[in-house]
Amino acid sequence: TWLEADKQIDRYAALLQSKDISKDQSFALLMDNSPDFLMLFIAANRIGAIAALINTTVTGEGLKHVISISESKAVICGASHLEKLKRILKAEFLLHRGLVV
């Protein structure tokens, strides 16, 4: 129901805030289209954060570049994209910036 979706959006907003993502701060969102993708996007808007939507076909150096220029404080990714994200997390610029998954 819409009420259940609204409650889930509130939970996602609280998750973002628990990762110190707040108004005007961006986080990368690397997920396939799904209800959770949409609810995370709405949760970001609810708290004034910026969801930097990452094309799910981007990998390797391209993914590092996209995350870097998005100035994201965190990366939230779907399970199907976790392995490609793990491969680039070892990059110094990501670790230095304190990105979390």
OpenMM code with the backbone's topology and positions (N, CA, C; nanometers):
from openmm import Vec3, app, unit

residues = "THR TRP LEU GLU ALA ASP LYS GLN ILE ASP ARG TYR ALA ALA LEU LEU GLN SER LYS ASP ILE SER LYS ASP GLN SER PHE ALA LEU LEU MET ASP ASN SER PRO ASP PHE LEU MET LEU PHE ILE ALA ALA ASN ARG ILE GLY ALA ILE ALA ALA LEU ILE ASN THR THR VAL THR GLY GLU GLY LEU LYS HIS VAL ILE SER ILE SER GLU SER LYS ALA VAL ILE CYS GLY ALA SER HIS LEU GLU LYS LEU LYS ARG ILE LEU LYS ALA GLU PHE LEU LEU HIS ARG GLY LEU VAL VAL".split()
positions = [
    Vec3(0.0837, -0.1192, 0.0000),
    Vec3(0.0000, 0.0000, 0.0000),
    Vec3(0.0879, 0.1251, 0.0000),
    Vec3(0.0248, 0.2385, -0.0245),
    Vec3(0.0980, 0.3656, -0.0214),
    Vec3(0.1518, 0.3946, 0.1184),
    Vec3(0.0771, 0.3570, 0.2206),
    Vec3(0.1225, 0.3794, 0.3582),
    Vec3(0.2496, 0.2979, 0.3865),
    Vec3(0.2528, 0.1732, 0.3405),
    Vec3(0.3716, 0.0898, 0.3591),
    Vec3(0.4916, 0.1486, 0.2842),
    Vec3(0.4673, 0.1965, 0.1640),
    Vec3(0.5757, 0.2586, 0.0867),
    Vec3(0.6272, 0.3831, 0.1581),
    Vec3(0.5365, 0.4630, 0.2128),
    Vec3(0.5766, 0.5844, 0.2846),
    Vec3(0.6620, 0.5503, 0.4066),
    Vec3(0.6253, 0.4439, 0.4771),
    Vec3(0.7042, 0.4008, 0.5933),
    Vec3(0.8427, 0.3526, 0.5502),
    Vec3(0.8496, 0.2819, 0.4364),
    Vec3(0.9796, 0.2360, 0.3872),
    Vec3(1.0655, 0.3546, 0.3445),
    Vec3(1.0049, 0.4531, 0.2844),
    Vec3(1.0781, 0.5739, 0.2463),
    Vec3(1.1351, 0.6419, 0.3704),
    Vec3(1.0565, 0.6475, 0.4767),
    Vec3(1.1067, 0.7038, 0.6034),
    Vec3(1.2258, 0.6235, 0.6554),
    Vec3(1.2195, 0.4897, 0.6448),
    Vec3(1.3312, 0.4061, 0.6906),
    Vec3(1.4558, 0.4334, 0.6058),
    Vec3(1.4377, 0.4462, 0.4745),
    Vec3(1.5523, 0.4771, 0.3883),
    Vec3(1.6079, 0.6162, 0.4190),
    Vec3(1.5217, 0.7115, 0.4468),
    Vec3(1.5683, 0.8460, 0.4836),
    Vec3(1.6522, 0.8391, 0.6116),
    Vec3(1.6072, 0.7596, 0.7084),
    Vec3(1.6822, 0.7424, 0.8333),
    Vec3(1.8157, 0.6736, 0.8067),
    Vec3(1.8185, 0.5765, 0.7150),
    Vec3(1.9438, 0.5098, 0.6782),
    Vec3(2.0424, 0.6104, 0.6198),
    Vec3(1.9957, 0.6928, 0.5290),
    Vec3(2.0828, 0.7940, 0.4691),
    Vec3(2.1386, 0.8873, 0.5757),
    Vec3(2.0518, 0.9317, 0.6650),
    Vec3(2.0955, 1.0222, 0.7706),
    Vec3(2.1932, 0.9534, 0.8653),
    Vec3(2.1773, 0.8216, 0.8862),
    Vec3(2.2704, 0.7481, 0.9736),
    Vec3(2.4096, 0.7389, 0.9118),
    Vec3(2.4187, 0.7568, 0.7794),
    Vec3(2.5474, 0.7599, 0.7095),
    Vec3(2.5947, 0.9042, 0.6896),
    Vec3(2.5381, 0.9956, 0.7669),
    Vec3(2.5729, 1.1382, 0.7628),
    Vec3(2.5455, 1.2026, 0.6276),
    Vec3(2.4434, 1.1546, 0.5615),
    Vec3(2.3993, 1.2159, 0.4363),
    Vec3(2.2805, 1.3048, 0.4709),
    Vec3(2.2960, 1.4320, 0.4418),
    Vec3(2.1910, 1.5273, 0.4767),
    Vec3(2.1686, 1.6246, 0.3619),
    Vec3(2.1013, 1.7323, 0.3918),
    Vec3(2.0650, 1.8318, 0.2908),
    Vec3(2.1854, 1.8758, 0.2080),
    Vec3(2.1660, 1.8751, 0.0776),
    Vec3(2.2658, 1.9193, -0.0204),
    Vec3(2.3886, 1.8297, -0.0321),
    Vec3(2.3889, 1.7131, 0.0313),
    Vec3(2.4990, 1.6190, 0.0170),
    Vec3(2.4560, 1.5095, -0.0804),
    Vec3(2.5524, 1.4636, -0.1606),
    Vec3(2.5170, 1.3625, -0.2602),
    Vec3(2.5669, 1.2242, -0.2200),
    Vec3(2.4970, 1.1254, -0.2717),
    Vec3(2.5386, 0.9861, -0.2605),
    Vec3(2.5117, 0.9208, -0.3945),
    Vec3(2.5935, 0.8238, -0.4289),
    Vec3(2.5767, 0.7529, -0.5556),
    Vec3(2.4766, 0.6400, -0.5365),
    Vec3(2.3898, 0.6236, -0.6339),
    Vec3(2.2885, 0.5190, -0.6297),
    Vec3(2.3080, 0.4302, -0.7524),
    Vec3(2.3573, 0.3100, -0.7285),
    Vec3(2.3893, 0.2146, -0.8341),
    Vec3(2.2974, 0.0939, -0.8192),
    Vec3(2.1793, 0.1047, -0.8762),
    Vec3(2.0782, -0.0001, -0.8635),
    Vec3(1.9989, -0.0116, -0.9924),
    Vec3(1.9487, -0.1326, -1.0153),
    Vec3(1.8544, -0.1515, -1.1251),
    Vec3(1.7218, -0.0866, -1.0869),
    Vec3(1.6400, -0.0591, -1.1866),
    Vec3(1.5079, -0.0029, -1.1597),
    Vec3(1.4278, -0.1013, -1.0758),
    Vec3(1.3745, -0.0528, -0.9661),
    Vec3(1.2976, -0.1368, -0.8739),
    Vec3(1.2213, -0.0454, -0.7794),
    Vec3(1.1274, -0.1014, -0.7045),
    Vec3(1.0598, -0.0188, -0.6033),
    Vec3(1.1586, 0.0404, -0.5023),
    Vec3(1.2616, -0.0364, -0.4623),
    Vec3(1.3603, 0.0157, -0.3668),
    Vec3(1.4382, 0.1320, -0.4253),
    Vec3(1.4732, 0.1234, -0.5536),
    Vec3(1.5416, 0.2338, -0.6214),
    Vec3(1.4580, 0.3602, -0.6118),
    Vec3(1.3313, 0.3489, -0.6451),
    Vec3(1.2421, 0.4642, -0.6416),
    Vec3(1.2257, 0.5179, -0.4994),
    Vec3(1.2110, 0.4286, -0.4032),
    Vec3(1.1927, 0.4735, -0.2648),
    Vec3(1.3187, 0.5397, -0.2099),
    Vec3(1.4367, 0.4910, -0.2472),
    Vec3(1.5608, 0.5577, -0.2052),
    Vec3(1.5718, 0.6964, -0.2667),
    Vec3(1.5324, 0.7079, -0.3925),
    Vec3(1.5346, 0.8376, -0.4592),
    Vec3(1.4394, 0.9359, -0.3897),
    Vec3(1.3209, 0.8896, -0.3560),
    Vec3(1.2234, 0.9744, -0.2857),
    Vec3(1.2749, 1.0082, -0.1458),
    Vec3(1.3367, 0.9107, -0.0791),
    Vec3(1.3924, 0.9355, 0.0556),
    Vec3(1.4977, 1.0452, 0.0503),
    Vec3(1.5815, 1.0422, -0.0527),
    Vec3(1.6825, 1.1467, -0.0681),
    Vec3(1.6162, 1.2831, -0.0806),
    Vec3(1.5146, 1.2906, -0.1640),
    Vec3(1.4429, 1.4172, -0.1803),
    Vec3(1.3765, 1.4612, -0.0508),
    Vec3(1.3278, 1.3667, 0.0248),
    Vec3(1.2599, 1.3986, 0.1503),
    Vec3(1.3530, 1.4680, 0.2487),
    Vec3(1.4818, 1.4292, 0.2490),
    Vec3(1.5756, 1.4917, 0.3432),
    Vec3(1.6613, 1.5990, 0.2764),
    Vec3(1.6369, 1.6245, 0.1491),
    Vec3(1.7108, 1.7289, 0.0785),
    Vec3(1.8459, 1.6850, 0.0256),
    Vec3(1.8719, 1.5536, 0.0267),
    Vec3(1.9988, 1.5008, -0.0248),
    Vec3(1.9893, 1.4841, -0.1766),
    Vec3(2.1030, 1.4591, -0.2377),
    Vec3(2.1096, 1.4470, -0.3828),
    Vec3(2.1511, 1.3047, -0.4187),
    Vec3(2.0640, 1.2350, -0.4899),
    Vec3(2.0959, 1.1001, -0.5369),
    Vec3(2.1619, 1.1124, -0.6741),
    Vec3(2.2890, 1.0755, -0.6816),
    Vec3(2.3604, 1.0745, -0.8100),
    Vec3(2.3354, 0.9386, -0.8735),
    Vec3(2.2478, 0.9358, -0.9715),
    Vec3(2.2078, 0.8096, -1.0327),
    Vec3(2.3169, 0.7615, -1.1281),
    Vec3(2.3660, 0.6411, -1.1033),
    Vec3(2.4762, 0.5850, -1.1804),
    Vec3(2.4207, 0.4837, -1.2806),
    Vec3(2.4604, 0.4979, -1.4060),
    Vec3(2.4214, 0.4042, -1.5108),
    Vec3(2.4760, 0.2663, -1.4746),
    Vec3(2.3902, 0.1669, -1.4673),
    Vec3(2.4309, 0.0346, -1.4210),
    Vec3(2.5190, -0.0401, -1.5205),
    Vec3(2.5329, 0.0093, -1.6422),
    Vec3(2.6199, -0.0576, -1.7396),
    Vec3(2.7646, -0.0092, -1.7309),
    Vec3(2.7887, 0.0948, -1.6530),
    Vec3(2.9242, 0.1494, -1.6393),
    Vec3(3.0044, 0.0604, -1.5447),
    Vec3(3.1303, 0.0318, -1.5814),
    Vec3(3.2168, -0.0527, -1.4985),
    Vec3(3.3573, 0.0065, -1.4930),
    Vec3(3.4419, -0.0523, -1.4113),
    Vec3(3.5845, -0.0207, -1.4065),
    Vec3(3.6171, 0.1263, -1.3912),
    Vec3(3.7085, 0.1733, -1.4778),
    Vec3(3.7544, 0.3119, -1.4711),
    Vec3(3.6396, 0.4107, -1.4899),
    Vec3(3.5451, 0.3754, -1.5751),
    Vec3(3.4296, 0.4630, -1.5965),
    Vec3(3.3479, 0.4788, -1.4696),
    Vec3(3.3307, 0.3701, -1.3958),
    Vec3(3.2554, 0.3758, -1.2704),
    Vec3(3.3302, 0.4590, -1.1670),
    Vec3(3.4615, 0.4415, -1.1598),
    Vec3(3.5417, 0.5243, -1.0677),
    Vec3(3.5243, 0.6723, -1.1007),
    Vec3(3.5298, 0.7030, -1.2274),
    Vec3(3.5184, 0.8425, -1.2711),
    Vec3(3.3809, 0.9012, -1.2356),
    Vec3(3.2770, 0.8274, -1.2648),
    Vec3(3.1409, 0.8768, -1.2386),
    Vec3(3.1210, 0.9014, -1.0891),
    Vec3(3.1673, 0.8093, -1.0069),
    Vec3(3.1528, 0.8273, -0.8619),
    Vec3(3.2357, 0.9473, -0.8156),
    Vec3(3.3550, 0.9607, -0.8698),
    Vec3(3.4427, 1.0713, -0.8317),
    Vec3(3.3800, 1.2062, -0.8643),
    Vec3(3.3302, 1.2237, -0.9853),
    Vec3(3.2767, 1.3547, -1.0229),
    Vec3(3.1428, 1.3840, -0.9572),
    Vec3(3.0766, 1.2804, -0.9050),
    Vec3(2.9487, 1.3038, -0.8377),
    Vec3(2.9682, 1.3624, -0.6983),
    Vec3(3.0926, 1.3575, -0.6482),
    Vec3(3.1246, 1.4059, -0.5134),
    Vec3(3.0365, 1.3404, -0.4079),
    Vec3(3.0104, 1.2119, -0.4291),
    Vec3(2.9233, 1.1373, -0.3386),
    Vec3(2.9916, 1.1057, -0.2074),
    Vec3(2.9147, 1.1152, -0.1019),
    Vec3(2.9640, 1.0825, 0.0317),
    Vec3(2.9509, 0.9324, 0.0584),
    Vec3(2.8654, 0.8673, -0.0159),
    Vec3(2.8408, 0.7242, 0.0026),
    Vec3(2.7955, 0.6644, -0.1296),
    Vec3(2.8036, 0.5322, -0.1358),
    Vec3(2.7511, 0.4588, -0.2502),
    Vec3(2.6533, 0.3559, -0.1975),
    Vec3(2.5354, 0.3573, -0.2525),
    Vec3(2.4370, 0.2539, -0.2219),
    Vec3(2.4167, 0.1762, -0.3509),
    Vec3(2.4353, 0.0452, -0.3432),
    Vec3(2.4220, -0.0330, -0.4659),
    Vec3(2.3359, -0.1559, -0.4416),
    Vec3(2.2768, -0.2009, -0.5509),
    Vec3(2.1998, -0.3242, -0.5470),
    Vec3(2.2934, -0.4438, -0.5459),
    Vec3(2.2428, -0.5565, -0.4996),
    Vec3(2.3244, -0.6774, -0.4872),
    Vec3(2.3870, -0.7186, -0.6200),
    Vec3(2.3178, -0.6959, -0.7298),
    Vec3(2.3701, -0.7389, -0.8597),
    Vec3(2.4884, -0.6542, -0.9072),
    Vec3(2.5162, -0.5441, -0.8400),
    Vec3(2.6271, -0.4562, -0.8785),
    Vec3(2.7385, -0.4514, -0.7738),
    Vec3(2.7232, -0.5273, -0.6683),
    Vec3(2.8194, -0.5214, -0.5580),
    Vec3(2.9597, -0.5651, -0.5992),
    Vec3(2.9717, -0.6701, -0.6786),
    Vec3(3.1049, -0.7187, -0.7164),
    Vec3(3.1828, -0.6154, -0.7968),
    Vec3(3.1174, -0.5495, -0.8929),
    Vec3(3.1912, -0.4503, -0.9715),
    Vec3(3.2267, -0.3290, -0.8861),
    Vec3(3.1451, -0.2989, -0.7862),
    Vec3(3.1781, -0.1894, -0.6956),
    Vec3(3.2956, -0.2285, -0.6061),
    Vec3(3.2966, -0.3517, -0.5579),
    Vec3(3.4072, -0.3984, -0.4737),
    Vec3(3.5397, -0.3910, -0.5484),
    Vec3(3.5384, -0.4201, -0.6776),
    Vec3(3.6624, -0.4168, -0.7563),
    Vec3(3.7227, -0.2771, -0.7611),
    Vec3(3.6410, -0.1744, -0.7573),
    Vec3(3.6968, -0.0390, -0.7650),
    Vec3(3.7132, 0.0262, -0.6284),
    Vec3(3.6544, -0.0328, -0.5244),
    Vec3(3.6664, 0.0273, -0.3911),
    Vec3(3.8099, 0.0301, -0.3416),
    Vec3(3.8941, -0.0521, -0.3988),
    Vec3(4.0344, -0.0530, -0.3571),
    Vec3(4.1082, 0.0686, -0.4100),
    Vec3(4.0468, 0.1410, -0.4995),
    Vec3(4.1104, 0.2606, -0.5540),
    Vec3(4.1297, 0.3625, -0.4424),
    Vec3(4.2477, 0.4190, -0.4353),
    Vec3(4.2839, 0.5087, -0.3258),
    Vec3(4.1875, 0.6265, -0.3110),
    Vec3(4.1449, 0.6841, -0.4231),
    Vec3(4.0604, 0.8039, -0.4105),
    Vec3(3.9253, 0.7708, -0.3471),
    Vec3(3.8767, 0.6490, -0.3649),
    Vec3(3.7506, 0.6125, -0.3016),
    Vec3(3.7688, 0.5908, -0.1520),
    Vec3(3.8740, 0.5197, -0.1161),
    Vec3(3.8983, 0.4934, 0.0254),
    Vec3(3.9280, 0.6229, 0.0999),
    Vec3(4.0029, 0.7101, 0.0367),
    Vec3(4.0380, 0.8373, 0.0986),
    Vec3(3.9136, 0.9214, 0.1273),
    Vec3(3.8173, 0.9162, 0.0390),
    Vec3(3.6980, 0.9966, 0.0556),
    Vec3(3.5997, 0.9340, 0.1531),
    Vec3(3.6287, 0.8161, 0.2042),
    Vec3(3.5455, 0.7564, 0.3074),
    Vec3(3.4107, 0.7083, 0.2573),
    Vec3(3.4049, 0.6644, 0.1338),
    Vec3(3.2779, 0.6161, 0.0817),
    Vec3(3.2385, 0.4863, 0.1530),
    Vec3(3.1123, 0.4701, 0.1714),
    Vec3(3.0599, 0.3498, 0.2353),
    Vec3(2.9587, 0.2851, 0.1443),
    Vec3(2.9400, 0.1563, 0.1653),
    Vec3(2.8403, 0.0840, 0.0872),
    Vec3(2.7296, 0.0412, 0.1819),
] * unit.nanometer
topology = app.Topology()
chain = topology.addChain("A")
for resn in residues:
    res = topology.addResidue(resn, chain)
    for name in ("N", "CA", "C"):
        topology.addAtom(name, app.Element.getBySymbol(name[0]), res)
